[in-house]
Amino acid sequence: MLIRPFEPRDAADWARIFHTAVHQVGARDYTPEQCAAWSPEPAPVDRVLERAQDGRRIWVAADAADVAQGFIELEADGHIDCFYLAPEVAGTGIGADLYTQLEGEARNLGLSALYVEASEAARRFFLRQGFTEAGRREFERRGVMIHNYAMTKALT
């Protein structure tokens, strides 16, 4: 896999990956109702492109045909917003490659810490990357209660 910056042509793949990851990987830890509230349908491409223009850095893991199979986002303050892999590549090391790219960039930018609100699966991943758990967060999305975990990692 090639790790490269997000390009506008990746927007439809971003939407596909997010939606399928929620409904296939997320379904291991969340109910069908929670997954439907989390991602009722793939995001419109124009919304993905709008997100990509707000100053965040996005990296894509692209396969041999240069089709995105995963992505990770870093906001200027050290927040990891979205990190999703196509279900067929989850657990293959591609997520670690994406995360390594993000952490290297965060260090180059002089960020002192990273933080994330992680799903159950992402929580397990981020613990392996040296993050600490600050607590479980319960919240409502589209009338359904969901949870995730506030996590942080000092970079100094």
Chimera marker file (.cmm) of the C-alpha trace (Angstrom):
<marker_set name="trace">
<marker id="1" x="0.000" y="0.000" z="0.000" r="1" g="1" b="0" radius="0.5"/>
<marker id="2" x="1.094" y="3.515" z="-0.773" r="1" g="1" b="0" radius="0.5"/>
<marker id="3" x="0.452" y="6.162" z="1.885" r="1" g="1" b="0" radius="0.5"/>
<marker id="4" x="-0.199" y="9.503" z="0.186" r="1" g="1" b="0" radius="0.5"/>
<marker id="5" x="-2.082" y="12.751" z="0.748" r="1" g="1" b="0" radius="0.5"/>
<marker id="6" x="-5.822" y="12.788" z="0.058" r="1" g="1" b="0" radius="0.5"/>
<marker id="7" x="-6.798" y="13.948" z="-3.418" r="1" g="1" b="0" radius="0.5"/>
<marker id="8" x="-10.256" y="15.125" z="-4.512" r="1" g="1" b="0" radius="0.5"/>
<marker id="9" x="-10.686" y="11.925" z="-6.546" r="1" g="1" b="0" radius="0.5"/>
<marker id="10" x="-10.598" y="10.004" z="-3.223" r="1" g="1" b="0" radius="0.5"/>
<marker id="11" x="-13.833" y="11.552" z="-1.929" r="1" g="1" b="0" radius="0.5"/>
<marker id="12" x="-16.162" y="8.783" z="-3.111" r="1" g="1" b="0" radius="0.5"/>
<marker id="13" x="-13.802" y="6.151" z="-1.694" r="1" g="1" b="0" radius="0.5"/>
<marker id="14" x="-13.661" y="8.072" z="1.621" r="1" g="1" b="0" radius="0.5"/>
<marker id="15" x="-17.475" y="7.894" z="1.799" r="1" g="1" b="0" radius="0.5"/>
<marker id="16" x="-17.500" y="4.188" z="0.849" r="1" g="1" b="0" radius="0.5"/>
<marker id="17" x="-14.789" y="3.250" z="3.340" r="1" g="1" b="0" radius="0.5"/>
<marker id="18" x="-16.388" y="5.175" z="6.217" r="1" g="1" b="0" radius="0.5"/>
<marker id="19" x="-19.832" y="3.686" z="5.635" r="1" g="1" b="0" radius="0.5"/>
<marker id="20" x="-18.724" y="0.079" z="5.093" r="1" g="1" b="0" radius="0.5"/>
<marker id="21" x="-16.289" y="0.192" z="8.018" r="1" g="1" b="0" radius="0.5"/>
<marker id="22" x="-19.033" y="1.359" z="10.360" r="1" g="1" b="0" radius="0.5"/>
<marker id="23" x="-21.429" y="-1.348" z="9.205" r="1" g="1" b="0" radius="0.5"/>
<marker id="24" x="-18.939" y="-4.230" z="9.007" r="1" g="1" b="0" radius="0.5"/>
<marker id="25" x="-16.104" y="-3.501" z="11.452" r="1" g="1" b="0" radius="0.5"/>
<marker id="26" x="-18.197" y="-1.379" z="13.824" r="1" g="1" b="0" radius="0.5"/>
<marker id="27" x="-20.911" y="-4.028" z="13.847" r="1" g="1" b="0" radius="0.5"/>
<marker id="28" x="-18.587" y="-6.255" z="15.899" r="1" g="1" b="0" radius="0.5"/>
<marker id="29" x="-18.961" y="-3.880" z="18.867" r="1" g="1" b="0" radius="0.5"/>
<marker id="30" x="-22.135" y="-1.853" z="18.207" r="1" g="1" b="0" radius="0.5"/>
<marker id="31" x="-25.753" y="-2.765" z="17.530" r="1" g="1" b="0" radius="0.5"/>
<marker id="32" x="-27.341" y="-2.445" z="14.074" r="1" g="1" b="0" radius="0.5"/>
<marker id="33" x="-29.283" y="0.574" z="15.394" r="1" g="1" b="0" radius="0.5"/>
<marker id="34" x="-26.093" y="2.247" z="16.591" r="1" g="1" b="0" radius="0.5"/>
<marker id="35" x="-24.355" y="1.604" z="13.262" r="1" g="1" b="0" radius="0.5"/>
<marker id="36" x="-27.331" y="3.007" z="11.350" r="1" g="1" b="0" radius="0.5"/>
<marker id="37" x="-27.288" y="6.145" z="13.512" r="1" g="1" b="0" radius="0.5"/>
<marker id="38" x="-23.506" y="6.466" z="13.082" r="1" g="1" b="0" radius="0.5"/>
<marker id="39" x="-23.670" y="6.218" z="9.274" r="1" g="1" b="0" radius="0.5"/>
<marker id="40" x="-27.150" y="5.948" z="7.767" r="1" g="1" b="0" radius="0.5"/>
<marker id="41" x="-25.744" y="6.196" z="4.230" r="1" g="1" b="0" radius="0.5"/>
<marker id="42" x="-22.450" y="7.079" z="2.538" r="1" g="1" b="0" radius="0.5"/>
<marker id="43" x="-21.641" y="10.773" z="2.867" r="1" g="1" b="0" radius="0.5"/>
<marker id="44" x="-22.226" y="12.936" z="-0.207" r="1" g="1" b="0" radius="0.5"/>
<marker id="45" x="-18.989" y="13.528" z="-2.126" r="1" g="1" b="0" radius="0.5"/>
<marker id="46" x="-19.386" y="17.317" z="-1.873" r="1" g="1" b="0" radius="0.5"/>
<marker id="47" x="-19.483" y="17.073" z="1.937" r="1" g="1" b="0" radius="0.5"/>
<marker id="48" x="-16.308" y="14.972" z="1.940" r="1" g="1" b="0" radius="0.5"/>
<marker id="49" x="-14.580" y="17.502" z="-0.320" r="1" g="1" b="0" radius="0.5"/>
<marker id="50" x="-15.712" y="20.339" z="1.948" r="1" g="1" b="0" radius="0.5"/>
<marker id="51" x="-14.177" y="18.584" z="4.976" r="1" g="1" b="0" radius="0.5"/>
<marker id="52" x="-10.946" y="18.082" z="3.065" r="1" g="1" b="0" radius="0.5"/>
<marker id="53" x="-10.676" y="21.838" z="2.496" r="1" g="1" b="0" radius="0.5"/>
<marker id="54" x="-11.009" y="22.943" z="6.133" r="1" g="1" b="0" radius="0.5"/>
<marker id="55" x="-7.286" y="22.771" z="6.940" r="1" g="1" b="0" radius="0.5"/>
<marker id="56" x="-7.104" y="19.185" z="8.166" r="1" g="1" b="0" radius="0.5"/>
<marker id="57" x="-4.475" y="16.865" z="6.777" r="1" g="1" b="0" radius="0.5"/>
<marker id="58" x="-5.766" y="13.598" z="5.353" r="1" g="1" b="0" radius="0.5"/>
<marker id="59" x="-3.690" y="10.618" z="4.308" r="1" g="1" b="0" radius="0.5"/>
<marker id="60" x="-4.923" y="7.734" z="2.212" r="1" g="1" b="0" radius="0.5"/>
<marker id="61" x="-3.668" y="4.165" z="1.975" r="1" g="1" b="0" radius="0.5"/>
<marker id="62" x="-3.954" y="3.344" z="-1.726" r="1" g="1" b="0" radius="0.5"/>
<marker id="63" x="-3.699" y="-0.109" z="-3.280" r="1" g="1" b="0" radius="0.5"/>
<marker id="64" x="-1.697" y="-1.074" z="-6.390" r="1" g="1" b="0" radius="0.5"/>
<marker id="65" x="-4.427" y="0.445" z="-8.599" r="1" g="1" b="0" radius="0.5"/>
<marker id="66" x="-4.170" y="3.683" z="-6.537" r="1" g="1" b="0" radius="0.5"/>
<marker id="67" x="-7.649" y="3.200" z="-5.067" r="1" g="1" b="0" radius="0.5"/>
<marker id="68" x="-8.064" y="4.322" z="-1.462" r="1" g="1" b="0" radius="0.5"/>
<marker id="69" x="-8.465" y="1.495" z="1.057" r="1" g="1" b="0" radius="0.5"/>
<marker id="70" x="-8.171" y="3.566" z="4.229" r="1" g="1" b="0" radius="0.5"/>
<marker id="71" x="-7.687" y="7.087" z="5.524" r="1" g="1" b="0" radius="0.5"/>
<marker id="72" x="-6.705" y="9.050" z="8.604" r="1" g="1" b="0" radius="0.5"/>
<marker id="73" x="-7.232" y="12.745" z="9.405" r="1" g="1" b="0" radius="0.5"/>
<marker id="74" x="-5.218" y="15.150" z="11.555" r="1" g="1" b="0" radius="0.5"/>
<marker id="75" x="-6.581" y="18.533" z="12.584" r="1" g="1" b="0" radius="0.5"/>
<marker id="76" x="-4.238" y="21.420" z="13.415" r="1" g="1" b="0" radius="0.5"/>
<marker id="77" x="-4.686" y="21.039" z="17.182" r="1" g="1" b="0" radius="0.5"/>
<marker id="78" x="-3.665" y="17.364" z="17.248" r="1" g="1" b="0" radius="0.5"/>
<marker id="79" x="-7.159" y="15.907" z="16.976" r="1" g="1" b="0" radius="0.5"/>
<marker id="80" x="-7.440" y="12.692" z="14.981" r="1" g="1" b="0" radius="0.5"/>
<marker id="81" x="-10.917" y="13.089" z="13.559" r="1" g="1" b="0" radius="0.5"/>
<marker id="82" x="-11.590" y="10.137" z="11.262" r="1" g="1" b="0" radius="0.5"/>
<marker id="83" x="-9.595" y="6.940" z="10.849" r="1" g="1" b="0" radius="0.5"/>
<marker id="84" x="-11.222" y="4.145" z="8.861" r="1" g="1" b="0" radius="0.5"/>
<marker id="85" x="-10.125" y="1.178" z="6.799" r="1" g="1" b="0" radius="0.5"/>
<marker id="86" x="-11.999" y="-0.842" z="4.221" r="1" g="1" b="0" radius="0.5"/>
<marker id="87" x="-13.113" y="-3.984" z="6.085" r="1" g="1" b="0" radius="0.5"/>
<marker id="88" x="-11.127" y="-6.270" z="3.799" r="1" g="1" b="0" radius="0.5"/>
<marker id="89" x="-7.832" y="-4.598" z="4.804" r="1" g="1" b="0" radius="0.5"/>
<marker id="90" x="-8.562" y="-4.094" z="8.511" r="1" g="1" b="0" radius="0.5"/>
<marker id="91" x="-6.010" y="-5.928" z="10.634" r="1" g="1" b="0" radius="0.5"/>
<marker id="92" x="-3.354" y="-6.101" z="7.901" r="1" g="1" b="0" radius="0.5"/>
<marker id="93" x="-1.017" y="-3.384" z="9.221" r="1" g="1" b="0" radius="0.5"/>
<marker id="94" x="-2.277" y="-0.662" z="6.905" r="1" g="1" b="0" radius="0.5"/>
<marker id="95" x="-3.814" y="1.222" z="9.822" r="1" g="1" b="0" radius="0.5"/>
<marker id="96" x="-0.437" y="1.235" z="11.590" r="1" g="1" b="0" radius="0.5"/>
<marker id="97" x="1.187" y="2.610" z="8.433" r="1" g="1" b="0" radius="0.5"/>
<marker id="98" x="-1.388" y="5.410" z="8.227" r="1" g="1" b="0" radius="0.5"/>
<marker id="99" x="-0.982" y="6.197" z="11.913" r="1" g="1" b="0" radius="0.5"/>
<marker id="100" x="2.829" y="6.280" z="11.615" r="1" g="1" b="0" radius="0.5"/>
<marker id="101" x="2.487" y="8.857" z="8.829" r="1" g="1" b="0" radius="0.5"/>
<marker id="102" x="0.145" y="10.974" z="10.950" r="1" g="1" b="0" radius="0.5"/>
<marker id="103" x="2.306" y="10.847" z="14.081" r="1" g="1" b="0" radius="0.5"/>
<marker id="104" x="5.426" y="11.742" z="12.109" r="1" g="1" b="0" radius="0.5"/>
<marker id="105" x="3.669" y="14.765" z="10.650" r="1" g="1" b="0" radius="0.5"/>
<marker id="106" x="2.344" y="15.770" z="14.076" r="1" g="1" b="0" radius="0.5"/>
<marker id="107" x="5.887" y="15.681" z="15.446" r="1" g="1" b="0" radius="0.5"/>
<marker id="108" x="7.192" y="17.681" z="12.461" r="1" g="1" b="0" radius="0.5"/>
<marker id="109" x="4.514" y="20.284" z="13.170" r="1" g="1" b="0" radius="0.5"/>
<marker id="110" x="5.688" y="20.524" z="16.776" r="1" g="1" b="0" radius="0.5"/>
<marker id="111" x="2.453" y="19.226" z="18.277" r="1" g="1" b="0" radius="0.5"/>
<marker id="112" x="2.862" y="18.173" z="21.894" r="1" g="1" b="0" radius="0.5"/>
<marker id="113" x="-0.025" y="15.691" z="21.947" r="1" g="1" b="0" radius="0.5"/>
<marker id="114" x="-2.618" y="13.845" z="19.914" r="1" g="1" b="0" radius="0.5"/>
<marker id="115" x="-6.184" y="13.158" z="20.965" r="1" g="1" b="0" radius="0.5"/>
<marker id="116" x="-9.064" y="11.147" z="19.581" r="1" g="1" b="0" radius="0.5"/>
<marker id="117" x="-12.570" y="9.940" z="20.369" r="1" g="1" b="0" radius="0.5"/>
<marker id="118" x="-12.202" y="6.259" z="19.537" r="1" g="1" b="0" radius="0.5"/>
<marker id="119" x="-14.752" y="3.573" z="18.810" r="1" g="1" b="0" radius="0.5"/>
<marker id="120" x="-14.320" y="0.179" z="20.450" r="1" g="1" b="0" radius="0.5"/>
<marker id="121" x="-12.152" y="-1.144" z="17.583" r="1" g="1" b="0" radius="0.5"/>
<marker id="122" x="-10.168" y="2.094" z="17.342" r="1" g="1" b="0" radius="0.5"/>
<marker id="123" x="-9.674" y="2.076" z="21.120" r="1" g="1" b="0" radius="0.5"/>
<marker id="124" x="-7.885" y="-1.267" z="20.888" r="1" g="1" b="0" radius="0.5"/>
<marker id="125" x="-5.706" y="0.089" z="18.062" r="1" g="1" b="0" radius="0.5"/>
<marker id="126" x="-4.824" y="3.347" z="19.813" r="1" g="1" b="0" radius="0.5"/>
<marker id="127" x="-3.935" y="1.557" z="23.058" r="1" g="1" b="0" radius="0.5"/>
<marker id="128" x="-1.360" y="-0.409" z="21.036" r="1" g="1" b="0" radius="0.5"/>
<marker id="129" x="0.013" y="2.925" z="19.732" r="1" g="1" b="0" radius="0.5"/>
<marker id="130" x="0.661" y="4.206" z="23.252" r="1" g="1" b="0" radius="0.5"/>
<marker id="131" x="-2.500" y="6.254" z="23.824" r="1" g="1" b="0" radius="0.5"/>
<marker id="132" x="-4.055" y="6.435" z="27.266" r="1" g="1" b="0" radius="0.5"/>
<marker id="133" x="-7.757" y="6.294" z="27.895" r="1" g="1" b="0" radius="0.5"/>
<marker id="134" x="-9.279" y="9.366" z="29.522" r="1" g="1" b="0" radius="0.5"/>
<marker id="135" x="-12.759" y="7.862" z="29.814" r="1" g="1" b="0" radius="0.5"/>
<marker id="136" x="-15.789" y="6.446" z="28.100" r="1" g="1" b="0" radius="0.5"/>
<marker id="137" x="-18.110" y="8.988" z="26.479" r="1" g="1" b="0" radius="0.5"/>
<marker id="138" x="-21.829" y="8.376" z="26.018" r="1" g="1" b="0" radius="0.5"/>
<marker id="139" x="-23.593" y="10.515" z="23.422" r="1" g="1" b="0" radius="0.5"/>
<marker id="140" x="-26.692" y="10.551" z="21.271" r="1" g="1" b="0" radius="0.5"/>
<marker id="141" x="-26.679" y="10.454" z="17.501" r="1" g="1" b="0" radius="0.5"/>
<marker id="142" x="-29.933" y="10.514" z="15.552" r="1" g="1" b="0" radius="0.5"/>
<marker id="143" x="-31.829" y="9.538" z="18.694" r="1" g="1" b="0" radius="0.5"/>
<marker id="144" x="-29.621" y="6.517" z="19.487" r="1" g="1" b="0" radius="0.5"/>
<marker id="145" x="-27.140" y="6.278" z="22.358" r="1" g="1" b="0" radius="0.5"/>
<marker id="146" x="-23.592" y="5.414" z="21.282" r="1" g="1" b="0" radius="0.5"/>
<marker id="147" x="-20.292" y="5.409" z="23.125" r="1" g="1" b="0" radius="0.5"/>
<marker id="148" x="-16.643" y="5.994" z="22.369" r="1" g="1" b="0" radius="0.5"/>
<marker id="149" x="-13.474" y="6.693" z="24.338" r="1" g="1" b="0" radius="0.5"/>
<marker id="150" x="-11.557" y="9.929" z="24.857" r="1" g="1" b="0" radius="0.5"/>
<marker id="151" x="-7.877" y="9.072" z="24.398" r="1" g="1" b="0" radius="0.5"/>
<marker id="152" x="-4.635" y="11.040" z="24.369" r="1" g="1" b="0" radius="0.5"/>
<marker id="153" x="-0.957" y="10.557" z="23.606" r="1" g="1" b="0" radius="0.5"/>
<marker id="154" x="1.842" y="12.934" z="24.587" r="1" g="1" b="0" radius="0.5"/>
<marker id="155" x="4.407" y="13.417" z="21.830" r="1" g="1" b="0" radius="0.5"/>
<marker id="156" x="7.152" y="14.990" z="23.934" r="1" g="1" b="0" radius="0.5"/>
<link id1="1" id2="2" r="1" g="1" b="0" radius="0.2"/>
<link id1="2" id2="3" r="1" g="1" b="0" radius="0.2"/>
<link id1="3" id2="4" r="1" g="1" b="0" radius="0.2"/>
<link id1="4" id2="5" r="1" g="1" b="0" radius="0.2"/>
<link id1="5" id2="6" r="1" g="1" b="0" radius="0.2"/>
<link id1="6" id2="7" r="1" g="1" b="0" radius="0.2"/>
<link id1="7" id2="8" r="1" g="1" b="0" radius="0.2"/>
<link id1="8" id2="9" r="1" g="1" b="0" radius="0.2"/>
<link id1="9" id2="10" r="1" g="1" b="0" radius="0.2"/>
<link id1="10" id2="11" r="1" g="1" b="0" radius="0.2"/>
<link id1="11" id2="12" r="1" g="1" b="0" radius="0.2"/>
<link id1="12" id2="13" r="1" g="1" b="0" radius="0.2"/>
<link id1="13" id2="14" r="1" g="1" b="0" radius="0.2"/>
<link id1="14" id2="15" r="1" g="1" b="0" radius="0.2"/>
<link id1="15" id2="16" r="1" g="1" b="0" radius="0.2"/>
<link id1="16" id2="17" r="1" g="1" b="0" radius="0.2"/>
<link id1="17" id2="18" r="1" g="1" b="0" radius="0.2"/>
<link id1="18" id2="19" r="1" g="1" b="0" radius="0.2"/>
<link id1="19" id2="20" r="1" g="1" b="0" radius="0.2"/>
<link id1="20" id2="21" r="1" g="1" b="0" radius="0.2"/>
<link id1="21" id2="22" r="1" g="1" b="0" radius="0.2"/>
<link id1="22" id2="23" r="1" g="1" b="0" radius="0.2"/>
<link id1="23" id2="24" r="1" g="1" b="0" radius="0.2"/>
<link id1="24" id2="25" r="1" g="1" b="0" radius="0.2"/>
<link id1="25" id2="26" r="1" g="1" b="0" radius="0.2"/>
<link id1="26" id2="27" r="1" g="1" b="0" radius="0.2"/>
<link id1="27" id2="28" r="1" g="1" b="0" radius="0.2"/>
<link id1="28" id2="29" r="1" g="1" b="0" radius="0.2"/>
<link id1="29" id2="30" r="1" g="1" b="0" radius="0.2"/>
<link id1="30" id2="31" r="1" g="1" b="0" radius="0.2"/>
<link id1="31" id2="32" r="1" g="1" b="0" radius="0.2"/>
<link id1="32" id2="33" r="1" g="1" b="0" radius="0.2"/>
<link id1="33" id2="34" r="1" g="1" b="0" radius="0.2"/>
<link id1="34" id2="35" r="1" g="1" b="0" radius="0.2"/>
<link id1="35" id2="36" r="1" g="1" b="0" radius="0.2"/>
<link id1="36" id2="37" r="1" g="1" b="0" radius="0.2"/>
<link id1="37" id2="38" r="1" g="1" b="0" radius="0.2"/>
<link id1="38" id2="39" r="1" g="1" b="0" radius="0.2"/>
<link id1="39" id2="40" r="1" g="1" b="0" radius="0.2"/>
<link id1="40" id2="41" r="1" g="1" b="0" radius="0.2"/>
<link id1="41" id2="42" r="1" g="1" b="0" radius="0.2"/>
<link id1="42" id2="43" r="1" g="1" b="0" radius="0.2"/>
<link id1="43" id2="44" r="1" g="1" b="0" radius="0.2"/>
<link id1="44" id2="45" r="1" g="1" b="0" radius="0.2"/>
<link id1="45" id2="46" r="1" g="1" b="0" radius="0.2"/>
<link id1="46" id2="47" r="1" g="1" b="0" radius="0.2"/>
<link id1="47" id2="48" r="1" g="1" b="0" radius="0.2"/>
<link id1="48" id2="49" r="1" g="1" b="0" radius="0.2"/>
<link id1="49" id2="50" r="1" g="1" b="0" radius="0.2"/>
<link id1="50" id2="51" r="1" g="1" b="0" radius="0.2"/>
<link id1="51" id2="52" r="1" g="1" b="0" radius="0.2"/>
<link id1="52" id2="53" r="1" g="1" b="0" radius="0.2"/>
<link id1="53" id2="54" r="1" g="1" b="0" radius="0.2"/>
<link id1="54" id2="55" r="1" g="1" b="0" radius="0.2"/>
<link id1="55" id2="56" r="1" g="1" b="0" radius="0.2"/>
<link id1="56" id2="57" r="1" g="1" b="0" radius="0.2"/>
<link id1="57" id2="58" r="1" g="1" b="0" radius="0.2"/>
<link id1="58" id2="59" r="1" g="1" b="0" radius="0.2"/>
<link id1="59" id2="60" r="1" g="1" b="0" radius="0.2"/>
<link id1="60" id2="61" r="1" g="1" b="0" radius="0.2"/>
<link id1="61" id2="62" r="1" g="1" b="0" radius="0.2"/>
<link id1="62" id2="63" r="1" g="1" b="0" radius="0.2"/>
<link id1="63" id2="64" r="1" g="1" b="0" radius="0.2"/>
<link id1="64" id2="65" r="1" g="1" b="0" radius="0.2"/>
<link id1="65" id2="66" r="1" g="1" b="0" radius="0.2"/>
<link id1="66" id2="67" r="1" g="1" b="0" radius="0.2"/>
<link id1="67" id2="68" r="1" g="1" b="0" radius="0.2"/>
<link id1="68" id2="69" r="1" g="1" b="0" radius="0.2"/>
<link id1="69" id2="70" r="1" g="1" b="0" radius="0.2"/>
<link id1="70" id2="71" r="1" g="1" b="0" radius="0.2"/>
<link id1="71" id2="72" r="1" g="1" b="0" radius="0.2"/>
<link id1="72" id2="73" r="1" g="1" b="0" radius="0.2"/>
<link id1="73" id2="74" r="1" g="1" b="0" radius="0.2"/>
<link id1="74" id2="75" r="1" g="1" b="0" radius="0.2"/>
<link id1="75" id2="76" r="1" g="1" b="0" radius="0.2"/>
<link id1="76" id2="77" r="1" g="1" b="0" radius="0.2"/>
<link id1="77" id2="78" r="1" g="1" b="0" radius="0.2"/>
<link id1="78" id2="79" r="1" g="1" b="0" radius="0.2"/>
<link id1="79" id2="80" r="1" g="1" b="0" radius="0.2"/>
<link id1="80" id2="81" r="1" g="1" b="0" radius="0.2"/>
<link id1="81" id2="82" r="1" g="1" b="0" radius="0.2"/>
<link id1="82" id2="83" r="1" g="1" b="0" radius="0.2"/>
<link id1="83" id2="84" r="1" g="1" b="0" radius="0.2"/>
<link id1="84" id2="85" r="1" g="1" b="0" radius="0.2"/>
<link id1="85" id2="86" r="1" g="1" b="0" radius="0.2"/>
<link id1="86" id2="87" r="1" g="1" b="0" radius="0.2"/>
<link id1="87" id2="88" r="1" g="1" b="0" radius="0.2"/>
<link id1="88" id2="89" r="1" g="1" b="0" radius="0.2"/>
<link id1="89" id2="90" r="1" g="1" b="0" radius="0.2"/>
<link id1="90" id2="91" r="1" g="1" b="0" radius="0.2"/>
<link id1="91" id2="92" r="1" g="1" b="0" radius="0.2"/>
<link id1="92" id2="93" r="1" g="1" b="0" radius="0.2"/>
<link id1="93" id2="94" r="1" g="1" b="0" radius="0.2"/>
<link id1="94" id2="95" r="1" g="1" b="0" radius="0.2"/>
<link id1="95" id2="96" r="1" g="1" b="0" radius="0.2"/>
<link id1="96" id2="97" r="1" g="1" b="0" radius="0.2"/>
<link id1="97" id2="98" r="1" g="1" b="0" radius="0.2"/>
<link id1="98" id2="99" r="1" g="1" b="0" radius="0.2"/>
<link id1="99" id2="100" r="1" g="1" b="0" radius="0.2"/>
<link id1="100" id2="101" r="1" g="1" b="0" radius="0.2"/>
<link id1="101" id2="102" r="1" g="1" b="0" radius="0.2"/>
<link id1="102" id2="103" r="1" g="1" b="0" radius="0.2"/>
<link id1="103" id2="104" r="1" g="1" b="0" radius="0.2"/>
<link id1="104" id2="105" r="1" g="1" b="0" radius="0.2"/>
<link id1="105" id2="106" r="1" g="1" b="0" radius="0.2"/>
<link id1="106" id2="107" r="1" g="1" b="0" radius="0.2"/>
<link id1="107" id2="108" r="1" g="1" b="0" radius="0.2"/>
<link id1="108" id2="109" r="1" g="1" b="0" radius="0.2"/>
<link id1="109" id2="110" r="1" g="1" b="0" radius="0.2"/>
<link id1="110" id2="111" r="1" g="1" b="0" radius="0.2"/>
<link id1="111" id2="112" r="1" g="1" b="0" radius="0.2"/>
<link id1="112" id2="113" r="1" g="1" b="0" radius="0.2"/>
<link id1="113" id2="114" r="1" g="1" b="0" radius="0.2"/>
<link id1="114" id2="115" r="1" g="1" b="0" radius="0.2"/>
<link id1="115" id2="116" r="1" g="1" b="0" radius="0.2"/>
<link id1="116" id2="117" r="1" g="1" b="0" radius="0.2"/>
<link id1="117" id2="118" r="1" g="1" b="0" radius="0.2"/>
<link id1="118" id2="119" r="1" g="1" b="0" radius="0.2"/>
<link id1="119" id2="120" r="1" g="1" b="0" radius="0.2"/>
<link id1="120" id2="121" r="1" g="1" b="0" radius="0.2"/>
<link id1="121" id2="122" r="1" g="1" b="0" radius="0.2"/>
<link id1="122" id2="123" r="1" g="1" b="0" radius="0.2"/>
<link id1="123" id2="124" r="1" g="1" b="0" radius="0.2"/>
<link id1="124" id2="125" r="1" g="1" b="0" radius="0.2"/>
<link id1="125" id2="126" r="1" g="1" b="0" radius="0.2"/>
<link id1="126" id2="127" r="1" g="1" b="0" radius="0.2"/>
<link id1="127" id2="128" r="1" g="1" b="0" radius="0.2"/>
<link id1="128" id2="129" r="1" g="1" b="0" radius="0.2"/>
<link id1="129" id2="130" r="1" g="1" b="0" radius="0.2"/>
<link id1="130" id2="131" r="1" g="1" b="0" radius="0.2"/>
<link id1="131" id2="132" r="1" g="1" b="0" radius="0.2"/>
<link id1="132" id2="133" r="1" g="1" b="0" radius="0.2"/>
<link id1="133" id2="134" r="1" g="1" b="0" radius="0.2"/>
<link id1="134" id2="135" r="1" g="1" b="0" radius="0.2"/>
<link id1="135" id2="136" r="1" g="1" b="0" radius="0.2"/>
<link id1="136" id2="137" r="1" g="1" b="0" radius="0.2"/>
<link id1="137" id2="138" r="1" g="1" b="0" radius="0.2"/>
<link id1="138" id2="139" r="1" g="1" b="0" radius="0.2"/>
<link id1="139" id2="140" r="1" g="1" b="0" radius="0.2"/>
<link id1="140" id2="141" r="1" g="1" b="0" radius="0.2"/>
<link id1="141" id2="142" r="1" g="1" b="0" radius="0.2"/>
<link id1="142" id2="143" r="1" g="1" b="0" radius="0.2"/>
<link id1="143" id2="144" r="1" g="1" b="0" radius="0.2"/>
<link id1="144" id2="145" r="1" g="1" b="0" radius="0.2"/>
<link id1="145" id2="146" r="1" g="1" b="0" radius="0.2"/>
<link id1="146" id2="147" r="1" g="1" b="0" radius="0.2"/>
<link id1="147" id2="148" r="1" g="1" b="0" radius="0.2"/>
<link id1="148" id2="149" r="1" g="1" b="0" radius="0.2"/>
<link id1="149" id2="150" r="1" g="1" b="0" radius="0.2"/>
<link id1="150" id2="151" r="1" g="1" b="0" radius="0.2"/>
<link id1="151" id2="152" r="1" g="1" b="0" radius="0.2"/>
<link id1="152" id2="153" r="1" g="1" b="0" radius="0.2"/>
<link id1="153" id2="154" r="1" g="1" b="0" radius="0.2"/>
<link id1="154" id2="155" r="1" g="1" b="0" radius="0.2"/>
<link id1="155" id2="156" r="1" g="1" b="0" radius="0.2"/>
</marker_set>
